């Protein structure tokens, strides 16, 4: 069970002061957050790609590279790379470079993204939204399999037996499929045998269990080994010294961020009642003291099947010291609880499965 952090490197107005942090300052802060996450034993840190004024990271690979030489073991991934609106050759080169700097710790989570600003910015047609993703993903996977590539598609110039460099340290640069819950994305990931990262940011997380089963069914249909499949969750949350402290600390920025985005998308007003409902045990917010957050992650592992959990913090803008403390608590107190419990649970599950198999086979 892997535990990590996701950040979109937001620079929205601080709800407490009204001030807007510069992109430069927030970028420097997130590098410090990655270094701390490595020091406290977290497994992975993801940076999301955005092309808006209120987000500072348009190039996840560059941000992650800034932290690569200051870290030792933490895996470094995009979360997500908006693959439909970027040249897949450049994506591969950037993350192969990151893989070299980090000595084999780079990953890509490829997705469509939840914003559309990158399409006009880079000259892509939104009408080609799905076609672009499928074509770019196919080329990305082809480059990780072969040093020299021959390629002909609809939306990108032809490549005739050209080498793509640098090559990554890892034999096969990990590529995940990021999804907000679309069945088509889960099926595609399963058929390709790729890991699936789910954005579980609303509703009941356990409602994603059928989607995970659909993913595994598609993988089995394509002949992939189900035991090798990996499923992740990107979920919003915050860890504090006490549940009351965590809830009160995380609410103002969460409310501001949700309502700012809600105005763009026509969502209902987000208030304290909405927030408290979402941080209940069955809700999608992972906010509380270390024991509370750990038990919710364990519940997600047992009932949905995730093998990687990534906590998205902060939502909107929070003081850097508070974010750093949440990362520290996640690494030193939450992660050990989760790993210990899941290790025991998996061992017991394996023992029961072996017993049932022998009984069914008349082994006794």
Helices and strands as residue ranges (DSSP letters): E 2-7, H 23-39, E 44-47, H 60-68, E 75-78, E 81-82, G 83-85, H 88-101, E 106-111, H 117-122, G 126-128, H 129-145, E 148-151, E 159-163, E 174-179, H 183-192, E 195-199, G 205-208, H 209-221, G 226-228, E 231-239, H 243-265, H 272-278, E 286-288, H 290-304, E 308-312, H 320-329, I 330-334, H 335-360
